[in-house]
Amino acid sequence: MIVVTGATGTVGGEVVRLLAGRGERVRAMTREPSKVAVSPEVEVVRGDFDDPGSLAAAVRGADAVFLLSAPQPVARSA
């Protein structure tokens, strides 16, 4: 099982599609599962980086994780 974070985004969504297309077992992780449109064989779970408990449940039993974090503001010097 491969967990893909950011499954509703451009990159994460494409990773889910490609992995599922090659027959991999995929779990799509997102803060809002209702926004994920995937093939029926893909498991969709709620996971939020601000909710550590949700992360433990999302990766339970996984063999690998594709970790994609949200872009962060660039640090600026004063």
PDB file with one MODEL, atoms N, CA, C and O in Angstrom:
MODEL        1
ATOM      1  N   MET A   1       0.842  -1.177   0.000  1.00  0.00           N
ATOM      2  CA  MET A   1       0.000   0.000   0.000  1.00  0.00           C
ATOM      3  C   MET A   1       0.885   1.237   0.000  1.00  0.00           C
ATOM      4  O   MET A   1       1.810   1.354   0.804  1.00  0.00           O
ATOM      5  N   ILE A   2       0.594   2.151  -0.903  1.00  0.00           N
ATOM      6  CA  ILE A   2       1.315   3.418  -0.990  1.00  0.00           C
ATOM      7  C   ILE A   2       0.353   4.533  -0.621  1.00  0.00           C
ATOM      8  O   ILE A   2      -0.699   4.677  -1.245  1.00  0.00           O
ATOM      9  N   VAL A   3       0.701   5.321   0.384  1.00  0.00           N
ATOM     10  CA  VAL A   3      -0.099   6.472   0.773  1.00  0.00           C
ATOM     11  C   VAL A   3       0.429   7.678   0.011  1.00  0.00           C
ATOM     12  O   VAL A   3       1.634   7.927  -0.024  1.00  0.00           O
ATOM     13  N   VAL A   4      -0.483   8.421  -0.598  1.00  0.00           N
ATOM     14  CA  VAL A   4      -0.114   9.634  -1.332  1.00  0.00           C
ATOM     15  C   VAL A   4      -0.760  10.814  -0.627  1.00  0.00           C
ATOM     16  O   VAL A   4      -1.985  10.891  -0.529  1.00  0.00           O
ATOM     17  N   THR A   5       0.066  11.738  -0.134  1.00  0.00           N
ATOM     18  CA  THR A   5      -0.461  12.947   0.489  1.00  0.00           C
ATOM     19  C   THR A   5      -0.746  13.972  -0.604  1.00  0.00           C
ATOM     20  O   THR A   5      -0.212  13.880  -1.709  1.00  0.00           O
ATOM     21  N   GLY A   6      -1.583  14.940  -0.287  1.00  0.00           N
ATOM     22  CA  GLY A   6      -1.900  15.975  -1.265  1.00  0.00           C
ATOM     23  C   GLY A   6      -2.687  15.452  -2.452  1.00  0.00           C
ATOM     24  O   GLY A   6      -2.512  15.926  -3.574  1.00  0.00           O
ATOM     25  N   ALA A   7      -3.545  14.486  -2.211  1.00  0.00           N
ATOM     26  CA  ALA A   7      -4.243  13.786  -3.291  1.00  0.00           C
ATOM     27  C   ALA A   7      -5.224  14.657  -4.070  1.00  0.00           C
ATOM     28  O   ALA A   7      -5.653  14.264  -5.155  1.00  0.00           O
ATOM     29  N   THR A   8      -5.593  15.829  -3.546  1.00  0.00           N
ATOM     30  CA  THR A   8      -6.499  16.701  -4.285  1.00  0.00           C
ATOM     31  C   THR A   8      -5.752  17.703  -5.146  1.00  0.00           C
ATOM     32  O   THR A   8      -6.366  18.422  -5.934  1.00  0.00           O
ATOM     33  N   GLY A   9      -4.448  17.758  -5.007  1.00  0.00           N
ATOM     34  CA  GLY A   9      -3.653  18.717  -5.774  1.00  0.00           C
ATOM     35  C   GLY A   9      -3.232  18.188  -7.137  1.00  0.00           C
ATOM     36  O   GLY A   9      -3.498  17.037  -7.484  1.00  0.00           O
ATOM     37  N   THR A  10      -2.581  19.034  -7.886  1.00  0.00           N
ATOM     38  CA  THR A  10      -2.135  18.688  -9.236  1.00  0.00           C
ATOM     39  C   THR A  10      -1.136  17.539  -9.217  1.00  0.00           C
ATOM     40  O   THR A  10      -1.297  16.563  -9.950  1.00  0.00           O
ATOM     41  N   VAL A  11      -0.115  17.648  -8.388  1.00  0.00           N
ATOM     42  CA  VAL A  11       0.933  16.620  -8.346  1.00  0.00           C
ATOM     43  C   VAL A  11       0.437  15.353  -7.656  1.00  0.00           C
ATOM     44  O   VAL A  11       0.556  14.259  -8.207  1.00  0.00           O
ATOM     45  N   GLY A  12      -0.117  15.495  -6.457  1.00  0.00           N
ATOM     46  CA  GLY A  12      -0.594  14.329  -5.725  1.00  0.00           C
ATOM     47  C   GLY A  12      -1.666  13.572  -6.477  1.00  0.00           C
ATOM     48  O   GLY A  12      -1.666  12.341  -6.490  1.00  0.00           O
ATOM     49  N   GLY A  13      -2.579  14.293  -7.102  1.00  0.00           N
ATOM     50  CA  GLY A  13      -3.634  13.651  -7.883  1.00  0.00           C
ATOM     51  C   GLY A  13      -3.088  12.843  -9.043  1.00  0.00           C
ATOM     52  O   GLY A  13      -3.579  11.755  -9.343  1.00  0.00           O
ATOM     53  N   GLU A  14      -2.068  13.383  -9.694  1.00  0.00           N
ATOM     54  CA  GLU A  14      -1.453  12.666 -10.815  1.00  0.00           C
ATOM     55  C   GLU A  14      -0.695  11.441 -10.322  1.00  0.00           C
ATOM     56  O   GLU A  14      -0.714  10.403 -10.984  1.00  0.00           O
ATOM     57  N   VAL A  15      -0.032  11.538  -9.180  1.00  0.00           N
ATOM     58  CA  VAL A  15       0.672  10.391  -8.605  1.00  0.00           C
ATOM     59  C   VAL A  15      -0.328   9.273  -8.288  1.00  0.00           C
ATOM     60  O   VAL A  15      -0.072   8.104  -8.579  1.00  0.00           O
ATOM     61  N   VAL A  16      -1.459   9.638  -7.696  1.00  0.00           N
ATOM     62  CA  VAL A  16      -2.504   8.644  -7.404  1.00  0.00           C
ATOM     63  C   VAL A  16      -2.948   7.965  -8.688  1.00  0.00           C
ATOM     64  O   VAL A  16      -3.024   6.738  -8.755  1.00  0.00           O
ATOM     65  N   ARG A  17      -3.241   8.765  -9.707  1.00  0.00           N
ATOM     66  CA  ARG A  17      -3.728   8.220 -10.980  1.00  0.00           C
ATOM     67  C   ARG A  17      -2.707   7.275 -11.612  1.00  0.00           C
ATOM     68  O   ARG A  17      -3.067   6.193 -12.076  1.00  0.00           O
ATOM     69  N   LEU A  18      -1.443   7.676 -11.631  1.00  0.00           N
ATOM     70  CA  LEU A  18      -0.401   6.841 -12.252  1.00  0.00           C
ATOM     71  C   LEU A  18      -0.179   5.543 -11.478  1.00  0.00           C
ATOM     72  O   LEU A  18      -0.066   4.474 -12.078  1.00  0.00           O
ATOM     73  N   LEU A  19      -0.118   5.631 -10.163  1.00  0.00           N
ATOM     74  CA  LEU A  19       0.096   4.423  -9.354  1.00  0.00           C
ATOM     75  C   LEU A  19      -1.072   3.453  -9.506  1.00  0.00           C
ATOM     76  O   LEU A  19      -0.871   2.255  -9.705  1.00  0.00           O
ATOM     77  N   ALA A  20      -2.287   3.974  -9.413  1.00  0.00           N
ATOM     78  CA  ALA A  20      -3.462   3.117  -9.568  1.00  0.00           C
ATOM     79  C   ALA A  20      -3.496   2.504 -10.960  1.00  0.00           C
ATOM     80  O   ALA A  20      -3.886   1.348 -11.123  1.00  0.00           O
ATOM     81  N   GLY A  21      -3.092   3.267 -11.953  1.00  0.00           N
ATOM     82  CA  GLY A  21      -3.061   2.778 -13.330  1.00  0.00           C
ATOM     83  C   GLY A  21      -2.093   1.631 -13.539  1.00  0.00           C
ATOM     84  O   GLY A  21      -2.283   0.809 -14.436  1.00  0.00           O
ATOM     85  N   ARG A  22      -1.059   1.568 -12.720  1.00  0.00           N
ATOM     86  CA  ARG A  22      -0.115   0.441 -12.827  1.00  0.00           C
ATOM     87  C   ARG A  22      -0.472  -0.705 -11.894  1.00  0.00           C
ATOM     88  O   ARG A  22       0.275  -1.677 -11.775  1.00  0.00           O
ATOM     89  N   GLY A  23      -1.616  -0.585 -11.235  1.00  0.00           N
ATOM     90  CA  GLY A  23      -2.075  -1.686 -10.401  1.00  0.00           C
ATOM     91  C   GLY A  23      -1.592  -1.666  -8.972  1.00  0.00           C
ATOM     92  O   GLY A  23      -1.769  -2.648  -8.252  1.00  0.00           O
ATOM     93  N   GLU A  24      -0.987  -0.574  -8.540  1.00  0.00           N
ATOM     94  CA  GLU A  24      -0.532  -0.470  -7.146  1.00  0.00           C
ATOM     95  C   GLU A  24      -1.730  -0.265  -6.226  1.00  0.00           C
ATOM     96  O   GLU A  24      -2.741   0.307  -6.632  1.00  0.00           O
ATOM     97  N   ARG A  25      -1.613  -0.730  -4.998  1.00  0.00           N
ATOM     98  CA  ARG A  25      -2.625  -0.413  -3.983  1.00  0.00           C
ATOM     99  C   ARG A  25      -2.324   0.992  -3.475  1.00  0.00           C
ATOM    100  O   ARG A  25      -1.228   1.260  -2.983  1.00  0.00           O
ATOM    101  N   VAL A  26      -3.296   1.881  -3.595  1.00  0.00           N
ATOM    102  CA  VAL A  26      -3.074   3.294  -3.278  1.00  0.00           C
ATOM    103  C   VAL A  26      -4.093   3.775  -2.254  1.00  0.00           C
ATOM    104  O   VAL A  26      -5.277   3.443  -2.313  1.00  0.00           O
ATOM    105  N   ARG A  27      -3.591   4.567  -1.318  1.00  0.00           N
ATOM    106  CA  ARG A  27      -4.454   5.257  -0.350  1.00  0.00           C
ATOM    107  C   ARG A  27      -4.210   6.752  -0.548  1.00  0.00           C
ATOM    108  O   ARG A  27      -3.100   7.241  -0.335  1.00  0.00           O
ATOM    109  N   ALA A  28      -5.241   7.461  -0.952  1.00  0.00           N
ATOM    110  CA  ALA A  28      -5.150   8.898  -1.190  1.00  0.00           C
ATOM    111  C   ALA A  28      -5.494   9.646   0.088  1.00  0.00           C
ATOM    112  O   ALA A  28      -6.600   9.516   0.612  1.00  0.00           O
ATOM    113  N   MET A  29      -4.543  10.430   0.590  1.00  0.00           N
ATOM    114  CA  MET A  29      -4.756  11.163   1.824  1.00  0.00           C
ATOM    115  C   MET A  29      -5.028  12.629   1.509  1.00  0.00           C
ATOM    116  O   MET A  29      -4.330  13.247   0.706  1.00  0.00           O
ATOM    117  N   THR A  30      -6.058  13.174   2.158  1.00  0.00           N
ATOM    118  CA  THR A  30      -6.430  14.570   1.954  1.00  0.00           C
ATOM    119  C   THR A  30      -7.171  15.089   3.172  1.00  0.00           C
ATOM    120  O   THR A  30      -7.746  14.317   3.938  1.00  0.00           O
ATOM    121  N   ARG A  31      -7.152  16.400   3.344  1.00  0.00           N
ATOM    122  CA  ARG A  31      -7.939  16.997   4.438  1.00  0.00           C
ATOM    123  C   ARG A  31      -9.428  16.892   4.154  1.00  0.00           C
ATOM    124  O   ARG A  31     -10.239  16.842   5.078  1.00  0.00           O
ATOM    125  N   GLU A  32      -9.790  16.858   2.869  1.00  0.00           N
ATOM    126  CA  GLU A  32     -11.200  16.849   2.487  1.00  0.00           C
ATOM    127  C   GLU A  32     -11.491  15.705   1.514  1.00  0.00           C
ATOM    128  O   GLU A  32     -11.476  15.905   0.300  1.00  0.00           O
ATOM    129  N   PRO A  33     -11.756  14.504   2.044  1.00  0.00           N
ATOM    130  CA  PRO A  33     -11.983  13.333   1.188  1.00  0.00           C
ATOM    131  C   PRO A  33     -13.083  13.515   0.146  1.00  0.00           C
ATOM    132  O   PRO A  33     -13.029  12.893  -0.915  1.00  0.00           O
ATOM    133  N   SER A  34     -14.069  14.347   0.423  1.00  0.00           N
ATOM    134  CA  SER A  34     -15.154  14.530  -0.544  1.00  0.00           C
ATOM    135  C   SER A  34     -14.686  15.206  -1.828  1.00  0.00           C
ATOM    136  O   SER A  34     -15.397  15.172  -2.832  1.00  0.00           O
ATOM    137  N   LYS A  35     -13.506  15.819  -1.817  1.00  0.00           N
ATOM    138  CA  LYS A  35     -12.980  16.506  -2.998  1.00  0.00           C
ATOM    139  C   LYS A  35     -12.143  15.606  -3.896  1.00  0.00           C
ATOM    140  O   LYS A  35     -11.670  16.049  -4.943  1.00  0.00           O
ATOM    141  N   VAL A  36     -11.954  14.350  -3.505  1.00  0.00           N
ATOM    142  CA  VAL A  36     -11.109  13.449  -4.276  1.00  0.00           C
ATOM    143  C   VAL A  36     -11.965  12.623  -5.233  1.00  0.00           C
ATOM    144  O   VAL A  36     -12.863  11.891  -4.817  1.00  0.00           O
ATOM    145  N   ALA A  37     -11.668  12.759  -6.512  1.00  0.00           N
ATOM    146  CA  ALA A  37     -12.339  11.958  -7.539  1.00  0.00           C
ATOM    147  C   ALA A  37     -11.324  10.955  -8.069  1.00  0.00           C
ATOM    148  O   ALA A  37     -10.450  11.306  -8.862  1.00  0.00           O
ATOM    149  N   VAL A  38     -11.444   9.705  -7.629  1.00  0.00           N
ATOM    150  CA  VAL A  38     -10.489   8.665  -8.021  1.00  0.00           C
ATOM    151  C   VAL A  38     -11.241   7.416  -8.438  1.00  0.00           C
ATOM    152  O   VAL A  38     -12.451   7.297  -8.241  1.00  0.00           O
ATOM    153  N   SER A  39     -10.498   6.493  -9.017  1.00  0.00           N
ATOM    154  CA  SER A  39     -11.106   5.225  -9.399  1.00  0.00           C
ATOM    155  C   SER A  39     -11.485   4.446  -8.133  1.00  0.00           C
ATOM    156  O   SER A  39     -10.896   4.656  -7.073  1.00  0.00           O
ATOM    157  N   PRO A  40     -12.462   3.555  -8.248  1.00  0.00           N
ATOM    158  CA  PRO A  40     -12.994   2.851  -7.070  1.00  0.00           C
ATOM    159  C   PRO A  40     -11.970   2.032  -6.292  1.00  0.00           C
ATOM    160  O   PRO A  40     -12.158   1.803  -5.098  1.00  0.00           O
ATOM    161  N   GLU A  41     -10.901   1.588  -6.931  1.00  0.00           N
ATOM    162  CA  GLU A  41      -9.929   0.764  -6.213  1.00  0.00           C
ATOM    163  C   GLU A  41      -8.998   1.576  -5.314  1.00  0.00           C
ATOM    164  O   GLU A  41      -8.243   0.998  -4.532  1.00  0.00           O
ATOM    165  N   VAL A  42      -9.040   2.907  -5.412  1.00  0.00           N
ATOM    166  CA  VAL A  42      -8.210   3.771  -4.568  1.00  0.00           C
ATOM    167  C   VAL A  42      -8.953   4.050  -3.267  1.00  0.00           C
ATOM    168  O   VAL A  42     -10.108   4.477  -3.273  1.00  0.00           O
ATOM    169  N   GLU A  43      -8.272   3.803  -2.155  1.00  0.00           N
ATOM    170  CA  GLU A  43      -8.837   4.101  -0.840  1.00  0.00           C
ATOM    171  C   GLU A  43      -8.580   5.578  -0.525  1.00  0.00           C
ATOM    172  O   GLU A  43      -7.457   6.056  -0.686  1.00  0.00           O
ATOM    173  N   VAL A  44      -9.591   6.286  -0.087  1.00  0.00           N
ATOM    174  CA  VAL A  44      -9.440   7.698   0.267  1.00  0.00           C
ATOM    175  C   VAL A  44      -9.593   7.844   1.775  1.00  0.00           C
ATOM    176  O   VAL A  44     -10.557   7.350   2.360  1.00  0.00           O
ATOM    177  N   VAL A  45      -8.633   8.529   2.401  1.00  0.00           N
ATOM    178  CA  VAL A  45      -8.680   8.735   3.854  1.00  0.00           C
ATOM    179  C   VAL A  45      -8.443  10.199   4.179  1.00  0.00           C
ATOM    180  O   VAL A  45      -7.802  10.931   3.425  1.00  0.00           O
ATOM    181  N   ARG A  46      -8.980  10.604   5.328  1.00  0.00           N
ATOM    182  CA  ARG A  46      -8.726  11.959   5.803  1.00  0.00           C
ATOM    183  C   ARG A  46      -7.403  11.973   6.551  1.00  0.00           C
ATOM    184  O   ARG A  46      -7.129  11.107   7.381  1.00  0.00           O
ATOM    185  N   GLY A  47      -6.593  12.968   6.241  1.00  0.00           N
ATOM    186  CA  GLY A  47      -5.352  13.188   6.951  1.00  0.00           C
ATOM    187  C   GLY A  47      -5.005  14.656   6.879  1.00  0.00           C
ATOM    188  O   GLY A  47      -5.139  15.281   5.827  1.00  0.00           O
ATOM    189  N   ASP A  48      -4.560  15.211   7.996  1.00  0.00           N
ATOM    190  CA  ASP A  48      -4.255  16.637   8.059  1.00  0.00           C
ATOM    191  C   ASP A  48      -2.960  16.798   8.854  1.00  0.00           C
ATOM    192  O   ASP A  48      -2.844  16.286   9.967  1.00  0.00           O
ATOM    193  N   PHE A  49      -1.995  17.504   8.284  1.00  0.00           N
ATOM    194  CA  PHE A  49      -0.717  17.680   8.964  1.00  0.00           C
ATOM    195  C   PHE A  49      -0.862  18.438  10.283  1.00  0.00           C
ATOM    196  O   PHE A  49       0.021  18.360  11.137  1.00  0.00           O
ATOM    197  N   ASP A  50      -1.951  19.162  10.459  1.00  0.00           N
ATOM    198  CA  ASP A  50      -2.201  19.855  11.724  1.00  0.00           C
ATOM    199  C   ASP A  50      -2.929  18.975  12.740  1.00  0.00           C
ATOM    200  O   ASP A  50      -3.230  19.425  13.845  1.00  0.00           O
ATOM    201  N   ASP A  51      -3.211  17.737  12.377  1.00  0.00           N
ATOM    202  CA  ASP A  51      -3.906  16.784  13.248  1.00  0.00           C
ATOM    203  C   ASP A  51      -3.104  15.475  13.271  1.00  0.00           C
ATOM    204  O   ASP A  51      -3.393  14.555  12.505  1.00  0.00           O
ATOM    205  N   PRO A  52      -2.091  15.395  14.157  1.00  0.00           N
ATOM    206  CA  PRO A  52      -1.213  14.221  14.184  1.00  0.00           C
ATOM    207  C   PRO A  52      -1.936  12.883  14.288  1.00  0.00           C
ATOM    208  O   PRO A  52      -1.472  11.895  13.720  1.00  0.00           O
ATOM    209  N   GLY A  53      -3.053  12.828  14.994  1.00  0.00           N
ATOM    210  CA  GLY A  53      -3.802  11.582  15.120  1.00  0.00           C
ATOM    211  C   GLY A  53      -4.319  11.092  13.777  1.00  0.00           C
ATOM    212  O   GLY A  53      -4.374   9.887  13.532  1.00  0.00           O
ATOM    213  N   SER A  54      -4.695  12.010  12.918  1.00  0.00           N
ATOM    214  CA  SER A  54      -5.200  11.608  11.602  1.00  0.00           C
ATOM    215  C   SER A  54      -4.082  11.030  10.742  1.00  0.00           C
ATOM    216  O   SER A  54      -4.332  10.179   9.888  1.00  0.00           O
ATOM    217  N   LEU A  55      -2.859  11.485  10.962  1.00  0.00           N
ATOM    218  CA  LEU A  55      -1.730  10.986  10.172  1.00  0.00           C
ATOM    219  C   LEU A  55      -1.403   9.543  10.529  1.00  0.00           C
ATOM    220  O   LEU A  55      -1.129   8.727   9.649  1.00  0.00           O
ATOM    221  N   ALA A  56      -1.432   9.233  11.800  1.00  0.00           N
ATOM    222  CA  ALA A  56      -1.139   7.867  12.232  1.00  0.00           C
ATOM    223  C   ALA A  56      -2.128   6.891  11.600  1.00  0.00           C
ATOM    224  O   ALA A  56      -1.739   5.822  11.130  1.00  0.00           O
ATOM    225  N   ALA A  57      -3.395   7.258  11.593  1.00  0.00           N
ATOM    226  CA  ALA A  57      -4.415   6.395  11.001  1.00  0.00           C
ATOM    227  C   ALA A  57      -4.242   6.296   9.490  1.00  0.00           C
ATOM    228  O   ALA A  57      -4.436   5.225   8.916  1.00  0.00           O
ATOM    229  N   ALA A  58      -3.882   7.393   8.843  1.00  0.00           N
ATOM    230  CA  ALA A  58      -3.753   7.408   7.383  1.00  0.00           C
ATOM    231  C   ALA A  58      -2.618   6.523   6.886  1.00  0.00           C
ATOM    232  O   ALA A  58      -2.726   5.938   5.808  1.00  0.00           O
ATOM    233  N   VAL A  59      -1.533   6.410   7.647  1.00  0.00           N
ATOM    234  CA  VAL A  59      -0.384   5.628   7.184  1.00  0.00           C
ATOM    235  C   VAL A  59      -0.328   4.215   7.761  1.00  0.00           C
ATOM    236  O   VAL A  59       0.558   3.435   7.412  1.00  0.00           O
ATOM    237  N   ARG A  60      -1.254   3.890   8.627  1.00  0.00           N
ATOM    238  CA  ARG A  60      -1.267   2.552   9.244  1.00  0.00           C
ATOM    239  C   ARG A  60      -1.311   1.477   8.164  1.00  0.00           C
ATOM    240  O   ARG A  60      -2.195   1.491   7.308  1.00  0.00           O
ATOM    241  N   GLY A  61      -0.366   0.553   8.201  1.00  0.00           N
ATOM    242  CA  GLY A  61      -0.320  -0.552   7.258  1.00  0.00           C
ATOM    243  C   GLY A  61       0.320  -0.225   5.922  1.00  0.00           C
ATOM    244  O   GLY A  61       0.379  -1.082   5.040  1.00  0.00           O
ATOM    245  N   ALA A  62       0.799   0.996   5.755  1.00  0.00           N
ATOM    246  CA  ALA A  62       1.407   1.399   4.480  1.00  0.00           C
ATOM    247  C   ALA A  62       2.821   0.847   4.346  1.00  0.00           C
ATOM    248  O   ALA A  62       3.542   0.692   5.331  1.00  0.00           O
ATOM    249  N   ASP A  63       3.199   0.556   3.107  1.00  0.00           N
ATOM    250  CA  ASP A  63       4.567   0.140   2.798  1.00  0.00           C
ATOM    251  C   ASP A  63       5.439   1.319   2.402  1.00  0.00           C
ATOM    252  O   ASP A  63       6.658   1.285   2.565  1.00  0.00           O
ATOM    253  N   ALA A  64       4.790   2.387   1.868  1.00  0.00           N
ATOM    254  CA  ALA A  64       5.516   3.565   1.408  1.00  0.00           C
ATOM    255  C   ALA A  64       4.589   4.771   1.466  1.00  0.00           C
ATOM    256  O   ALA A  64       3.365   4.638   1.472  1.00  0.00           O
ATOM    257  N   VAL A  65       5.207   5.959   1.510  1.00  0.00           N
ATOM    258  CA  VAL A  65       4.445   7.205   1.520  1.00  0.00           C
ATOM    259  C   VAL A  65       5.059   8.162   0.511  1.00  0.00           C
ATOM    260  O   VAL A  65       6.269   8.388   0.518  1.00  0.00           O
ATOM    261  N   PHE A  66       4.219   8.726  -0.360  1.00  0.00           N
ATOM    262  CA  PHE A  66       4.633   9.826  -1.217  1.00  0.00           C
ATOM    263  C   PHE A  66       4.229  11.074  -0.460  1.00  0.00           C
ATOM    264  O   PHE A  66       3.044  11.389  -0.353  1.00  0.00           O
ATOM    265  N   LEU A  67       5.220  11.788   0.069  1.00  0.00           N
ATOM    266  CA  LEU A  67       4.966  12.921   0.949  1.00  0.00           C
ATOM    267  C   LEU A  67       5.118  14.215   0.173  1.00  0.00           C
ATOM    268  O   LEU A  67       6.205  14.560  -0.289  1.00  0.00           O
ATOM    269  N   LEU A  68       4.016  14.917   0.041  1.00  0.00           N
ATOM    270  CA  LEU A  68       3.997  16.200  -0.643  1.00  0.00           C
ATOM    271  C   LEU A  68       3.408  17.212   0.311  1.00  0.00           C
ATOM    272  O   LEU A  68       2.243  17.103   0.696  1.00  0.00           O
ATOM    273  N   SER A  69       4.199  18.190   0.695  1.00  0.00           N
ATOM    274  CA  SER A  69       3.683  19.195   1.619  1.00  0.00           C
ATOM    275  C   SER A  69       3.260  20.435   0.852  1.00  0.00           C
ATOM    276  O   SER A  69       3.663  20.642  -0.293  1.00  0.00           O
ATOM    277  N   ALA A  70       2.455  21.245   1.486  1.00  0.00           N
ATOM    278  CA  ALA A  70       1.993  22.484   0.874  1.00  0.00           C
ATOM    279  C   ALA A  70       3.160  23.472   0.774  1.00  0.00           C
ATOM    280  O   ALA A  70       4.051  23.474   1.624  1.00  0.00           O
ATOM    281  N   PRO A  71       3.151  24.309  -0.265  1.00  0.00           N
ATOM    282  CA  PRO A  71       4.214  25.314  -0.372  1.00  0.00           C
ATOM    283  C   PRO A  71       4.182  26.247   0.833  1.00  0.00           C
ATOM    284  O   PRO A  71       3.116  26.614   1.327  1.00  0.00           O
ATOM    285  N   GLN A  72       5.341  26.613   1.284  1.00  0.00           N
ATOM    286  CA  GLN A  72       5.457  27.505   2.429  1.00  0.00           C
ATOM    287  C   GLN A  72       5.938  28.875   1.952  1.00  0.00           C
ATOM    288  O   GLN A  72       6.618  28.978   0.931  1.00  0.00           O
ATOM    289  N   PRO A  73       5.585  29.918   2.687  1.00  0.00           N
ATOM    290  CA  PRO A  73       6.084  31.240   2.312  1.00  0.00           C
ATOM    291  C   PRO A  73       7.609  31.260   2.369  1.00  0.00           C
ATOM    292  O   PRO A  73       8.218  30.634   3.236  1.00  0.00           O
ATOM    293  N   VAL A  74       8.198  31.967   1.460  1.00  0.00           N
ATOM    294  CA  VAL A  74       9.653  32.078   1.437  1.00  0.00           C
ATOM    295  C   VAL A  74      10.100  32.952   2.590  1.00  0.00           C
ATOM    296  O   VAL A  74       9.542  34.024   2.821  1.00  0.00           O
ATOM    297  N   ALA A  75      11.113  32.489   3.317  1.00  0.00           N
ATOM    298  CA  ALA A  75      11.644  33.280   4.424  1.00  0.00           C
ATOM    299  C   ALA A  75      12.340  34.513   3.850  1.00  0.00           C
ATOM    300  O   ALA A  75      13.123  34.415   2.905  1.00  0.00           O
ATOM    301  N   ARG A  76      12.049  35.646   4.421  1.00  0.00           N
ATOM    302  CA  ARG A  76      12.636  36.898   3.933  1.00  0.00           C
ATOM    303  C   ARG A  76      13.538  37.464   5.006  1.00  0.00           C
ATOM    304  O   ARG A  76      13.230  37.410   6.196  1.00  0.00           O
ATOM    305  N   SER A  77      14.650  38.003   4.567  1.00  0.00           N
ATOM    306  CA  SER A  77      15.555  38.619   5.539  1.00  0.00           C
ATOM    307  C   SER A  77      15.112  40.068   5.770  1.00  0.00           C
ATOM    308  O   SER A  77      14.540  40.704   4.885  1.00  0.00           O
ATOM    309  N   ALA A  78      15.380  40.563   6.945  1.00  0.00           N
ATOM    310  CA  ALA A  78      14.950  41.925   7.300  1.00  0.00           C
ATOM    311  C   ALA A  78      15.845  42.968   6.697  1.00  0.00           C
ATOM    312  O   ALA A  78      15.623  44.162   6.897  1.00  0.00           O
TER     313      ALA A  78
ENDMDL
END
